[in-house]
Amino acid sequence: MVDGLTGETVELLQAMIRNACVNHGTEDSGQEVRNADTLVDFLGMSAGSIQRFEAAPGRVSIVARLEGTDPDAKSLCLMGHTDVVPVNADGWLHDPFGGELIGDEVWGRGAVDMLNQTASMAVAFRHLANSGFRPKGDLLYFAVADEEAGSAYGAQWIADHHPEAIAADFVLTENGGLHSGDSVRPAISVNIAEKGVAWRRLRIKGTPGHGSMPFKADNALIKAAAVVQRLTDYRPPARFSELWPERVERLGLDPELKAAMLNPDSIDEILDAMPRSSAAPYLHACTHTTFSTNLLRGEDMKANVIPDDVELQVDIRTLPGETADDVGAHLQAALGDLIEDIDVEVIMNDPSSISRADTALWDALARSIAKPFPAAALSPQMIVGFTDARIFRSMGSIAYGAGLFSPDLDAADFSSRFHGHNERIDTESLRLSTDLWVDVATDLLG
């Protein structure tokens, strides 16, 4: 039996998982209106305290606000997205949309990414509102649609059309709060930066023909296969961000290996020798521009028709300082002569972003985390995915990916649950995160 604020978080998280707001990247998917309605009912605030925004039918985001007593005081926004990625139920041990509490874990799509935090933020916000908390600056709760597909019907749409509704000096969102280091020098991650996202659509041209005569055919699918292979084989050189030394320091390596990980000429050899099940994919992504071909489409493809038009979608993640021109240069280097038969279209092109760590929000996080973990230090990190924090940074906000999870939660195992099978979160982590939002808001705005 889980009770108190943690019990509220568990129940709200279960309800949000069961709403199955699955975002396939199309305008009519997601249908986050279901989670928006659930959250509005849960918050129980007057209509004037909650704003609803509908960027497209069913793509609803909400903003709840506790007005500050001092118009000159800094404001804080607790932001969580309400959509989840698609799921292959055959790979799961339990119903991915059942929201079951099994042992001390809540199972379901979104339990990690990021309905656990969206729910715990709502619980913390309602608790503060109901307790009579009067913040100096505004306290916002922003439950937003469409983060998983790039924010066109969520945070980006609201930033473009109603920026005043979400403007805040400080923002807390996904995803930090994992423990690293040892008992002598424990550290808890706070994500202050993220790589850029440069999704590209590659349209490969060929010549149509009959499948019975493939000899010397100009088959767009065959060329697409070569494109995929060249992108897979492409190895751009390693490059380190200003946060990489901090990341390496927290790995607890011996001096020789540590030096090799800090050397761009030797790091690839180290990563190549590490098993797939290790942290190698993450560490590689921290230090390289990456290319992942994840979608293939063809017009009117049929078994006996040589295709003349094939589309690939490539997920490219860029390092700090890289521009759209740099992405084009990478594609030219990777594809060589094949680039002549390819039309490249930009889907997304958001650069890497970073927030300062010398802020009042950082200090409030440090004091709040010290309550349950007095020996822990905050560790500033760069994440390799994207979040809606990038949109707030472009608006001038200080935005951190934060949270607080159980020290028993293995970081590598936790990371594997993002967009993976058997996504789940333990109730101790839900308790710690819920308490963290209450403590930070009280510390910063009280």
N, C-alpha and C positions, 0 to 999 in steps of 0.2 A: 504494500500500500504506500503510495507516494502522496504526501499531503503538502499543505502550505503553498507558497509560490511555485515550488517545483512541481507539485501536482497540477497546478493550473497550466504550467508550461507543457507538461506531458499531454494533458487533454487537448490543449489548443493545437499542439503539433500533430497529434493523431488526426484531428479534424481536418487540418490543412493537407496532410498527406492524402486522406481519403477523398478530398476534392479533386485530385488528379488534374491539376492545371498544367498539362503537358504541352510544352512549346516545341513545335516542329519547325519553327522558323517561318511559317506562313502567317498571313494577316489574321486568318480566322482560327488559328490554333491558340493554345494557352488558355483562353477563356478564364483569365484571372479574376473575373467578376465573382466567381464562386468563393475564392479566398478573401477577396475584398469584402464581400457581404459577411462572411464568417467573422472577420476582424472587426468590422463596424459593430456587429451584434455584441462581440466580446467586450469591446471598449466601452460601450454603453454611454457614450458621450452625447451631448446635445448636437443637433444638426449643425449649428453654427461653429462648432469646434472641429468638425471634420469636413474636409473638401474631397470630392470625388472627381477624377479626371478619366475620361474615356477616349483614348487616342484612336480607337477603332472599335466596332461593335464587340463587346465582351472583354476588351483589353483595358481593364479598370485598375487604376492606382488610387490610393488614398493618402491624405496627409492629415494627421491629427496634431493639435497644437495646444500646449499650455503657455498662455501669454506670460511674458516676463514682467517683473515689476519695475525694471530699469531699462528704458529704451536704448541706453548706451552700452548695456552689458552684452557680452558675447553670447551667441546662441549655439545650441547643440542639436544636431539631427541624428536620431537613431534610424538607420535605413536597412531594410531587408527586402529581398525580392520574393515574389509569391509564385513564380513559375518554376517548373522543373523540366529536366530533359527527358526524352523518350526512354523507354525501358524494354529490354528483352526478358519477359517474365520467365522464360524457360531456364534462365541462368540463376534464378533466385531460389533460396530455400523456403521463403515465405512470400505471401502475396505482397508485391511491391506497392500496392495501394491499400493494404489492409490497416496500416498504422498500428500494428500489434505491439503491445508491451510484452516482450518475451524476456524473462529474467529481469535484468535491470536495463534493458535496451529497448528503445523504440525503433521498429523496423519500417522502412518504406522509402520510396523515391522522394528525395528532398530532405531526408532526416539529417544529412550532412550538408548538402548544398541546396539552399541554405535555410530551409524552413525552421531548423532548430533555433537559429538566431532570430529570424523574423518573429517566431512565436515568443521567445524569451524576452525580446525587446517590447513586444506588446504587453506582456505580463508586467514587466517592470514599469512601463509607461502608465498602465492602468493603476498599478499599486501606488505610484507617486501621486497621480491625480486624486485617487480616492483617499489618500492619507492627508490631503490638504497641503501638499508641497507647493510652495510659491517660488518658482525659480526667479533669479535675478534677470537672466536673459531667457528668451523663448526656448522651450524644449519641444522639438518636433519628433513625431513618429511617422516615417515614410515607408509605406508598404507598396512596392512598385512592381509593375508588370514587365515582362519581356527582357529581363537581364540576360537570359540564356541565349538569345538570338541577336544580341547587339544593342538593345535598348531603344530601337526605333519607335516602338509603341509604349515605351516606359519613360525612363529617366531622361533620355535625350529629347523625347517629344515634349515633356513638361519643361525642360530647360529651354527649349526653343520657343514655346508658346506661353508658359506661365512661370517664368523663372522666379518671380517674387514669392511663389507658393513654397518653394523648397530652398530658398536662399538661407544659408547658415554659415556661421564662422567656422564651426567644427562639425565633422561628420564621423560617425562610427559605423562600419559595415563589415562585410566578410573580408578576409578570413585570417585571423591570427589566433593566439591563445594556446599554441602547442608548446609543450615543454621540451627542452633539450639540455645538454650539458650533464654534469654530475651533481651529486648532493652538496659538494663544496661550492660550485659555481653554477647553480641552476639558472636557466634563462627561459623566458617566455616570449614568444614571437609577437611582434606587432608589425604588420605590413604597411610600410610607408610609401612603397613604390610598386609599380607593375610594368611588365613589358608592354610594348605596343602591339596592336593587332592590325594586321594588313591582309585581310581575306581577299583572295583574287579568284575570279572566274576565268578559266582558260577554255576558249572555244577552238577546237581543232577541226580543220577543214580537210575534206577528202573528195573523192569522186564516187558517186553511187554506181552500183553495178550488181550483177547477178552473183549470188553466192556460189554458184556452180563453177565460176571461172575466176578463182582468186589469183591466178598467176599474174604478177606485175600489177595487181590492183592497187589503187590509191585509197587504202582503207583507213578511215579516220580513227577507228578503234585501235588498230595496230599502232598508229602513231601515238595515240593517247597512252597506250601501254608503255611505249618508249619514254614518253614524258614523265609518267609516274616513276619509272625506274630511275631516270636521271635525277629527279627531285629527291628520291630516296637516297641515292648515292652521293648527293652533293654535300660536301663538308666545308662550310665556311670556317674561317679561322676563329679561334676562341677570342673573346674580348670581355674584360672584366668591368663591372660597374663599381661605383664607389662603395657599395654595400657588400661586395663579394668577400673582402677580408674578414668582415664580421661573421659571415656565413661559415667560412672555413674555420674560423676560430672556435665556433661552437660544435665542430665535428669531433673534437677531442683526438686529433691525429698526432702521431709521433712527428718530431721536427722535420725529418727528411720528407715524409709524405706530405706534410703541410706545405713545405717549400715547393714541392712539385705541383700541388694544387693551386698555388699562387703564381705559377709560371705558365703563361699562355702557350709556350713551346712544348710543355710536357704534360699538360692536363689531359689532352685527348688520349694519350697512351694510358693514363691512369683510369680514365672513364671506360675505355674499351675493355680493360681487364676486369671490370666490375660486373657481377651478374645482373641480369635484367630485373631480378626481384629486389635489388638493392636500391639505394637512392640515386643511382647513375642517371636515369632519365630526368629526374628533377635537376640534378647538378649540371647536367649537360644543357638543359633548357635555360638555366641561370646564366650561362656563359656563351651561348651561341644563338644566332638567328636560326629559327627552326622552320621546317616546311613539312606539312602533313597533308597528303592528298586524301580527302575523306568522302568525296561524293562524285559519282559518275552518272551522267544523264545523256541520253541520245534521243533525237527526234525520230519517231516512227521506226524504231529499231525492230528488226525481224530476222529470224534465223537464216533466211535465204536472200537477204539484201545487204550488200556491202554498204556500210554507213558512210555518209559524207559529212556528218556534223555531230560531233561529240563534245560534251561539256564536262570539264573537271572543276571542282571547287577545292581550293588549296587554303589551308589554315596556316598563315605565316605569322610568326611572332617575332617582333623586332626588339633590338637592344636599345638602351638609351642613346639618343642622338641620331638614330637612323631615320631617314626620310623616305617618302614615296620613290624618289629617284634612286635611293639605295636599294629598295626592293626591286626596282626594275633592273638594276645592275646585277643583283643576285640571280634573278631569273635568266638573264642573258648568259651569265657565267655557268649556270646549271644546265641550261637547255641547248646552248650552242646553236647549231644550224637549225634545230627544230623550231626555234622561236619564229622563223619566217612563216610557218604554217599556223601560227597561233594568234588569235585575238585575245588580248588581256584586258579584262574589265575589273575595275575597283568595286568591291562590295563594301569593305570597311577599310579605313585608313586612319586609325587613331594612334598617335605616337605614345611612346612610353611616358609615364608621369611619375612625379615624386612629390611628397610633402615634407616640410621640415620637421625635425624631431625636437627642436628647442621651443616647445609651446606649452601653454597652460594645460592643454588636453593631455599631452604626454605626461606631464607631472601628475595630473589627476589619475591617469591610468596607473602610473607607478605606485601611488599611494593606495589605490583601491586593490591592486593585485597583491600588495604587501600584506594586506590583512590576512588572507588565507595562506600566503606563501612569503613570509617575511625575508627569506634569504634570496629570493629570486630577483634577477635584473631583467629589464626589458631589452629585447634584442631586435633592432630594426632590420627588416627584411624586405626584399623585392620578390613579389610573386610572379610566376611565369604565365598565369592566365590573366584575364581581364575581369574587372568588376565595374560597377557603376561609380566607384570612387573617382575614376578618370574624368567623369562628367562634372563632378563637383569640383575637382581640381581645376578644370578648365574655367569654372565659374569663380575661382579665387578662394575656394574653401581649403582648409586643412582637413584632409580625409585619411583616416587610418582603417586598415583591416584589423579588427581586434576580436576579443572573445576571451574565454577562459575555460579550458578543458581539463579533464582529470589528468593528473600526472601518470596514471596507469594506461592512458590511451597512447598506443604506439603511433608515432608520427607517420611512419611509412604505411602502416595499415590504414590509418585514417585517410591519408592522401589517396590510397587505392580505391576508396569508396566513392570519391568524386566521379560521378557519371559511370560508376561501375556497378557490379552485381552486389546484392546483399548490403545495401546502404543502411546504416543504423547508427544510433547515438545513445550513449549511456546516460542514465538519469543524474549521476553525479556531475557530469559536464553541463547538463541543463541547469542544475542548481547553481553551479559556479558562474555560469554566464548570466543567469537572471540576476543574481546578487551583484555581479560586476556592473551591469547597466544602472542599477539603483544607486550603487556607491559612487560611480563616476558622475552621474547626473547631480547627485546631492553635493559632491565635492566641488565640481566645477561651477554649478549654477546656484548653490545654496548660500 
